[in-house]
Amino acid sequence: MFENLSDRLTSVFTNLRSKGRLSEADINATAREIRVALLEADVALPVVKDFIGRVKERARGSEVSQALNPAQQVVKIVNDELIEILGGQTRRIRFAKTPPTVIMLAGLQGAGKTTLAGKLARWLKEEGHTPLLVACDLQRPNAVQQLQVMGERAGVAVYAPEPGNGVGDPVRVAQASIAEAKRSLHDVVIIDTAGRLGIDSEMMQQAIDIRRATEPEEVLFVVDAMVGQDAVNTAQAFMDGVGFDGVVLTKLDGDARGGAALSVRQITGRPIMFASTGEKLEDFDLFHPDRMAGRILDMGDILTLIEQAQRTFDEEQTARMADKLASGEDFTLEDFLDQMMMIRKMGPIGNLLGMLPGMGQMRQQVNQIDDRDLDRVAAIIRSMTPGERSDPKIINGSRRARIAKGSGVTVGEVNSLVTRFFQAQKMMKAMAGGMGIPGMPGTRRKAAKQVKAKKGKQRSGDPRKRALGPGAKEEQAQPQQAGGLPPAFGGGLPGQLPPGFQLPDLGDLGKKR
């Protein structure tokens, strides 16, 4: 959603970095470009004015004039102010001292409240809570049934005593849900309320009555990030009418201009607490202002990437693989499949790469990556016998034809995968034997002994090589080989990535070269 804004700001700062000192004209020109970028992204005009005013004031101060690199200092100022617009610090749910904690969702129809209720319930369940979903949207057709489906998918109980479709009293249902939660030992109650296509007095009054009857710890205003400037007007109307404690952004995966979402917090004074970035239940998490600002400025979001990996990866499986590599055992196709499936669980590969710094400059290549290529590679490996996976050397021509037929690909694709795998296997052996793996001390010494035993008492005619020692040639050659990930993961994305982020082209996994 923020891709256009990110591209505009990145180009502004690229022009700025070529300047050793910043004049008043440079600051004004930069502020003008940032203002245009924010307005094109649909950020509210009052918010843009305040933002630009603060950036210009700080850019004219001593922190820029006395800086060794003024351009980088301006980037830091813009980053700081973006974080401030987005809320400053991450705001978490306030839980009641005596359960249950009541969370009420409010917003217009179509904002995604019911789906979000399921996502929030699943997230709370993973955090160790026992949430109860309450169906208080009794006006919209099949809203109760939709919430029941979401609860079933999330593995969470749903309290729905009324059939809905215009039947039942939502205030009475909300009030009764508190007693039900205490009786069935649920520590969180999530109330899904009714919405309308626009603001009206009946909806507002119903929301006010539910709030008075349940006295929720948190009232969350659910806003569709694709609505545009009307999102700000709606948020202000709810703030004046019902009142709310935090904002939840939905549909952040859309391609509409998302600047209105940046305006909600500044206009209402309430923090953005959660963000929904897709249709799946797991596409939901806390909103971190600093991380979102980093993404907008193409600085990446490494912390979220690490958290996703920690949630997805099996610790025992990861430790077992590390031990296997350290001991020098062969890296098999079964191991390759396990590692690939662990990465696949983290989500679309393009999204993962998008969390890395500098990837905004390669967005076109990243968008071309197709996750179905990973599925194709998995199909090829799963069409092999256990013996073929553990020892790919036995895969001859007839076996390759059988594997290709079983996985629905060409023989050339099978050949390409096997060839790349052998390259990866050599790389793993080099890492375990001579290069050393981070966190596994002693592997370099072990490799040096192996090289010495192999060479025996050979003596180089070059005195410089004799001074470096018998293993010097191999030791010097191998570090260049281990600079990136295994070749089996692809041949590298086109173009140059920032130092330390030489990532593979996963889109070419199963393709014939």
Secondary structure in CASP SS format (residue, H / E / C, confidence):
PFRMAT SS
TARGET T0000
AUTHOR 0000-0000-0000
METHOD secondary structure of the structure
MODEL  1
M C 1.00
F C 1.00
E H 1.00
N H 1.00
L H 1.00
S H 1.00
D H 1.00
R H 1.00
L H 1.00
T H 1.00
S H 1.00
V H 1.00
F H 1.00
T H 1.00
N H 1.00
L H 1.00
R C 1.00
S C 1.00
K C 1.00
G C 1.00
R C 1.00
L C 1.00
S C 1.00
E H 1.00
A H 1.00
D H 1.00
I H 1.00
N H 1.00
A H 1.00
T H 1.00
A H 1.00
R H 1.00
E H 1.00
I H 1.00
R H 1.00
V H 1.00
A H 1.00
L H 1.00
L H 1.00
E H 1.00
A C 1.00
D C 1.00
V C 1.00
A C 1.00
L H 1.00
P H 1.00
V H 1.00
V H 1.00
K H 1.00
D H 1.00
F H 1.00
I H 1.00
G H 1.00
R H 1.00
V H 1.00
K H 1.00
E H 1.00
R H 1.00
A H 1.00
R C 1.00
G C 1.00
S H 1.00
E H 1.00
V H 1.00
S H 1.00
Q C 1.00
A C 1.00
L C 1.00
N C 1.00
P H 1.00
A H 1.00
Q H 1.00
Q H 1.00
V H 1.00
V H 1.00
K H 1.00
I H 1.00
V H 1.00
N H 1.00
D H 1.00
E H 1.00
L H 1.00
I H 1.00
E H 1.00
I H 1.00
L H 1.00
G C 1.00
G C 1.00
Q C 1.00
T C 1.00
R C 1.00
R C 1.00
I C 1.00
R C 1.00
F C 1.00
A C 1.00
K C 1.00
T C 1.00
P C 1.00
P C 1.00
T E 1.00
V E 1.00
I E 1.00
M E 1.00
L E 1.00
A E 1.00
G C 1.00
L C 1.00
Q C 1.00
G C 1.00
A C 1.00
G C 1.00
K H 1.00
T H 1.00
T H 1.00
L H 1.00
A H 1.00
G H 1.00
K H 1.00
L H 1.00
A H 1.00
R H 1.00
W H 1.00
L H 1.00
K H 1.00
E H 1.00
E C 1.00
G C 1.00
H C 1.00
T C 1.00
P E 1.00
L E 1.00
L E 1.00
V E 1.00
A E 1.00
C E 1.00
D C 1.00
L C 1.00
Q C 1.00
R C 1.00
P C 1.00
N C 1.00
A H 1.00
V H 1.00
Q H 1.00
Q H 1.00
L H 1.00
Q H 1.00
V H 1.00
M H 1.00
G H 1.00
E H 1.00
R H 1.00
A H 1.00
G C 1.00
V C 1.00
A E 1.00
V E 1.00
Y E 1.00
A C 1.00
P C 1.00
E C 1.00
P C 1.00
G E 1.00
N C 1.00
G C 1.00
V E 1.00
G C 1.00
D C 1.00
P H 1.00
V H 1.00
R H 1.00
V H 1.00
A H 1.00
Q H 1.00
A H 1.00
S H 1.00
I H 1.00
A H 1.00
E H 1.00
A H 1.00
K H 1.00
R H 1.00
S C 1.00
L C 1.00
H C 1.00
D C 1.00
V E 1.00
V E 1.00
I E 1.00
I E 1.00
D E 1.00
T E 1.00
A C 1.00
G C 1.00
R C 1.00
L C 1.00
G C 1.00
I C 1.00
D C 1.00
S H 1.00
E H 1.00
M H 1.00
M H 1.00
Q H 1.00
Q H 1.00
A H 1.00
I H 1.00
D H 1.00
I H 1.00
R H 1.00
R H 1.00
A H 1.00
T H 1.00
E C 1.00
P C 1.00
E C 1.00
E E 1.00
V E 1.00
L E 1.00
F E 1.00
V E 1.00
V E 1.00
D E 1.00
A C 1.00
M C 1.00
V C 1.00
G C 1.00
Q C 1.00
D H 1.00
A H 1.00
V H 1.00
N H 1.00
T H 1.00
A H 1.00
Q H 1.00
A H 1.00
F H 1.00
M H 1.00
D H 1.00
G H 1.00
V C 1.00
G C 1.00
F C 1.00
D C 1.00
G E 1.00
V E 1.00
V E 1.00
L E 1.00
T E 1.00
K C 1.00
L C 1.00
D C 1.00
G C 1.00
D C 1.00
A C 1.00
R C 1.00
G C 1.00
G H 1.00
A H 1.00
A H 1.00
L H 1.00
S H 1.00
V H 1.00
R H 1.00
Q H 1.00
I H 1.00
T H 1.00
G C 1.00
R C 1.00
P C 1.00
I E 1.00
M E 1.00
F E 1.00
A E 1.00
S E 1.00
T C 1.00
G C 1.00
E C 1.00
K C 1.00
L C 1.00
E C 1.00
D C 1.00
F E 1.00
D E 1.00
L E 1.00
F C 1.00
H C 1.00
P H 1.00
D H 1.00
R H 1.00
M H 1.00
A H 1.00
G H 1.00
R H 1.00
I H 1.00
L C 1.00
D C 1.00
M C 1.00
G C 1.00
D C 1.00
I H 1.00
L H 1.00
T H 1.00
L H 1.00
I H 1.00
E H 1.00
Q H 1.00
A H 1.00
Q H 1.00
R H 1.00
T H 1.00
F C 1.00
D C 1.00
E H 1.00
E H 1.00
Q H 1.00
T H 1.00
A H 1.00
R H 1.00
M H 1.00
A H 1.00
D H 1.00
K H 1.00
L H 1.00
A H 1.00
S H 1.00
G C 1.00
E C 1.00
D C 1.00
F C 1.00
T C 1.00
L H 1.00
E H 1.00
D H 1.00
F H 1.00
L H 1.00
D H 1.00
Q H 1.00
M H 1.00
M H 1.00
M H 1.00
I H 1.00
R H 1.00
K H 1.00
M C 1.00
G C 1.00
P C 1.00
I H 1.00
G H 1.00
N H 1.00
L H 1.00
L H 1.00
G H 1.00
M C 1.00
L C 1.00
P C 1.00
G C 1.00
M H 1.00
G H 1.00
Q H 1.00
M H 1.00
R H 1.00
Q H 1.00
Q H 1.00
V H 1.00
N H 1.00
Q C 1.00
I C 1.00
D C 1.00
D C 1.00
R H 1.00
D H 1.00
L H 1.00
D H 1.00
R H 1.00
V H 1.00
A H 1.00
A H 1.00
I H 1.00
I H 1.00
R H 1.00
S C 1.00
M C 1.00
T C 1.00
P H 1.00
G H 1.00
E H 1.00
R H 1.00
S H 1.00
D C 1.00
P H 1.00
K H 1.00
I H 1.00
I C 1.00
N C 1.00
G H 1.00
S H 1.00
R H 1.00
R H 1.00
A H 1.00
R H 1.00
I H 1.00
A H 1.00
K H 1.00
G H 1.00
S H 1.00
G C 1.00
V C 1.00
T C 1.00
V H 1.00
G H 1.00
E H 1.00
V H 1.00
N H 1.00
S H 1.00
L H 1.00
V H 1.00
T H 1.00
R H 1.00
F H 1.00
F H 1.00
Q H 1.00
A H 1.00
Q H 1.00
K H 1.00
M H 1.00
M H 1.00
K H 1.00
A H 1.00
M H 1.00
A H 1.00
G H 1.00
G H 1.00
M H 1.00
G C 1.00
I E 1.00
P C 1.00
G C 1.00
M E 1.00
P C 1.00
G C 1.00
T H 1.00
R H 1.00
R H 1.00
K H 1.00
A H 1.00
A H 1.00
K H 1.00
Q H 1.00
V H 1.00
K H 1.00
A H 1.00
K H 1.00
K H 1.00
G C 1.00
K C 1.00
Q C 1.00
R C 1.00
S C 1.00
G C 1.00
D C 1.00
P H 1.00
R H 1.00
K H 1.00
R H 1.00
A H 1.00
L H 1.00
G C 1.00
P C 1.00
G C 1.00
A H 1.00
K H 1.00
E H 1.00
E H 1.00
Q H 1.00
A H 1.00
Q H 1.00
P H 1.00
Q H 1.00
Q H 1.00
A C 1.00
G C 1.00
G C 1.00
L C 1.00
P C 1.00
P H 1.00
A H 1.00
F H 1.00
G C 1.00
G C 1.00
G C 1.00
L C 1.00
P C 1.00
G C 1.00
Q C 1.00
L C 1.00
P C 1.00
P C 1.00
G C 1.00
F C 1.00
Q C 1.00
L C 1.00
P C 1.00
D C 1.00
L H 1.00
G H 1.00
D H 1.00
L C 1.00
G C 1.00
K C 1.00
K C 1.00
R C 1.00
END
